[in-house]
Amino acid sequence: MSLGHALRRIVEEYPLARTDPPAGHPLAHVIRKGAPDELRRVLAPLDGPFLVKGSPGRGSHWAAVPWLAVFDPAVTTSATRGYYLVYLFPAHREAVHLSLAQGTVAAIREHGPRSGEYLRASGARLRQRLSDFSDVLPVSAITLGSVGELPEGYEAAHILGLTYDLAELGDERRLRADLATGIAAYRALKARGGLIL
C-alpha cells in the first residue's frame, strides 16, 4: 500500500463504512494501523522522532472527521493540545486536507464558546510567522462539511496546508514532497517559538 492508496481508500470508503459499526471494521483497521504504518515508512528518511496515529473515532462511534496525524513528541503526543501535522478527511467531498494544526480540545476547554475565535486569531498570527511557507502550503482555511464542536474546532485550528482532490492522490511523488514540506513547516514553527505568541 502506498501513502496515496491509503489516503484514497479512506476518502472513498469512509461514507459507506459509517453505516456499519466501527468495531472490527476493515477500514477502521486501515485508519488505525495500515495508513499509519505507510505514513511512518514515508517519514523514515526525514530523520525525526515522529509519532504517527490514526483515528476513525472512539468506542462504538465513527468520527465525523477521521484523521491521520504526525506528532513531534517534544511538542505533543496528542491531537488535543500543542500543534501537529494532520491529514483530515472532509465529510462533504472527496478530498483530503494536509493541515499544520493547533490542538483543538485544549483550546475548547480553556476558551469555551470563544475557542473558534481564539484558534482562528492564533492561526493568523502563526501564518505570519511561517510566511516563507505561504507559497508551498497556500491553503489558509479548510472546510470539513460537518457540524459539531470537533469538526468546527479542526477548521478553526488550521494554520496552513494543502487540499487534494481524489485524482491528486495518485501522484505519490508529490504526496511525499508535500509531506516533507509540511514537516519542514512543523519544524520551523517549533524553532520559531511554537504557539507562544
C-alpha positions in Angstrom: 0.0 0.0 0.0 1.3 3.5 -0.9 0.5 6.6 1.1 -1.7 7.8 -1.8 -3.5 4.5 -1.9 -4.1 4.6 1.9 -5.5 8.2 1.8 -7.6 7.4 -1.3 -9.1 4.3 0.4 -10.2 6.4 3.5 -11.7 9.1 1.3 -13.6 6.6 -0.9 -14.7 4.1 1.7 -15.5 6.2 4.8 -19.0 7.3 3.9 -20.2 3.8 3.4 -18.2 2.3 6.3 -20.0 4.7 8.7 -23.2 2.7 8.1 -21.7 -0.2 10.0 -20.3 -0.4 13.5 -16.5 0.5 13.6 -15.6 -2.4 15.8 -13.7 -4.9 13.7 -14.4 -2.9 10.5 -11.6 -3.3 7.9 -11.5 0.5 7.2 -11.1 1.2 11.0 -8.1 -1.1 10.9 -6.7 0.8 7.9 -7.1 4.1 9.7 -5.6 2.8 13.0 -2.8 0.6 11.6 -2.4 0.4 7.8 -2.3 4.1 6.9 -0.1 5.0 10.0 2.3 2.2 9.0 2.6 3.6 5.5 3.0 7.2 6.8 5.8 6.0 9.1 7.5 4.4 6.1 7.3 7.6 4.1 8.6 9.7 7.1 11.6 7.4 7.8 14.0 9.3 5.5 13.0 12.6 7.1 15.0 12.0 10.4 12.7 12.6 13.2 11.3 11.1 16.3 7.8 11.1 14.8 4.8 9.5 16.5 2.0 8.6 14.0 -1.6 7.9 14.9 -4.8 7.5 13.0 -8.3 7.9 14.4 -11.6 6.6 12.9 -13.4 7.6 16.1 -13.8 6.3 19.6 -15.6 3.3 21.0 -18.7 2.4 19.0 -18.8 5.7 17.1 -17.2 6.7 13.9 -15.6 10.2 13.9 -17.4 12.9 11.9 -13.9 13.7 10.6 -11.3 10.8 10.7 -7.7 11.9 10.8 -4.1 10.6 10.4 -1.6 12.7 12.4 2.2 13.2 12.8 3.4 14.3 16.2 6.8 15.5 17.3 6.9 14.1 20.8 8.9 17.1 22.0 5.8 19.2 21.1 2.8 16.9 21.7 1.8 13.3 21.5 -1.9 14.1 21.1 -4.3 15.9 18.8 -5.8 17.6 21.8 -3.0 20.1 22.5 0.1 21.7 21.1 0.4 21.6 17.3 1.0 18.8 14.8 0.7 17.8 11.1 -2.5 16.0 10.2 -4.5 14.6 7.2 -8.2 15.5 7.7 -10.9 13.8 5.7 -13.9 16.1 5.0 -17.4 14.6 5.1 -18.9 16.7 2.3 -16.5 16.0 -0.6 -14.0 13.5 -2.0 -10.8 15.3 -0.8 -8.2 15.3 2.0 -6.5 18.2 3.7 -2.9 18.2 4.8 -3.0 20.6 7.8 -0.5 22.1 10.2 -2.9 22.4 13.0 -3.3 23.5 16.6 -4.7 21.2 19.3 -8.4 21.7 19.5 -9.7 20.1 22.7 -7.3 22.1 24.9 -8.5 25.3 23.3 -12.1 24.3 23.8 -11.5 23.5 27.4 -9.7 26.8 28.0 -11.7 29.2 25.9 -15.2 27.5 25.8 -17.6 29.1 23.2 -14.8 31.5 22.1 -12.4 28.7 21.2 -13.0 29.0 17.5 -12.3 32.8 17.5 -9.2 32.2 19.6 -7.9 29.5 17.3 -8.5 31.5 14.1 -6.7 34.5 15.6 -3.8 32.4 16.8 -3.7 30.7 13.4 -3.5 34.0 11.6 -0.5 35.1 13.8 1.2 31.7 13.3 0.8 32.0 9.5 2.6 35.3 9.6 5.4 33.6 11.5 5.5 31.0 8.7 5.1 33.4 5.8 8.0 31.8 4.0 5.8 28.7 3.6 2.8 30.5 2.2 3.6 29.7 -1.5 4.2 26.0 -0.9 1.4 25.4 1.7 -1.1 28.0 0.5 -4.4 26.8 1.9 -5.1 29.1 4.9 -8.7 27.9 5.6 -10.4 24.5 5.3 -13.9 23.2 5.5 -14.8 19.8 6.7 -18.6 19.6 6.0 -19.6 18.6 9.5 -21.2 20.4 12.3 -20.1 19.9 15.9 -17.5 21.0 18.3 -14.6 18.9 17.0 -15.0 19.4 13.2 -15.6 23.1 13.7 -12.6 23.2 16.0 -10.4 21.5 13.4 -11.4 24.1 10.9 -10.6 26.9 13.2 -7.3 25.3 14.4 -5.9 25.0 10.8 -2.7 27.1 10.3 -1.7 26.3 6.7 -1.5 23.4 4.4 -2.8 21.8 1.2 -6.0 20.2 -0.2 -6.0 17.2 -2.5 -8.9 16.1 -4.7 -9.3 12.4 -5.2 -7.4 12.4 -8.5 -4.4 14.1 -7.0 -3.8 11.2 -4.5 -2.4 9.2 -7.4 0.8 11.3 -7.5 2.9 9.6 -4.9 6.0 11.7 -5.6 4.0 14.9 -5.0 2.5 13.5 -1.8 5.9 12.6 -0.4 7.4 16.0 -1.4 4.4 17.8 0.2 4.7 15.8 3.4 8.4 16.8 3.6 7.4 20.4 3.1 4.7 20.0 5.9 7.4 18.5 8.2 9.7 21.5 7.4 6.9 23.9 8.4 6.3 21.9 11.6 10.0 22.1 12.5 10.1 25.8 11.6 7.2 26.6 13.9 9.0 24.7 16.7 12.2 26.6 16.1 10.4 29.9 16.0 8.7 29.5 19.4 5.8 27.2 18.7 2.4 28.5 19.9 3.9 31.2 22.1 2.9 34.5 20.5 
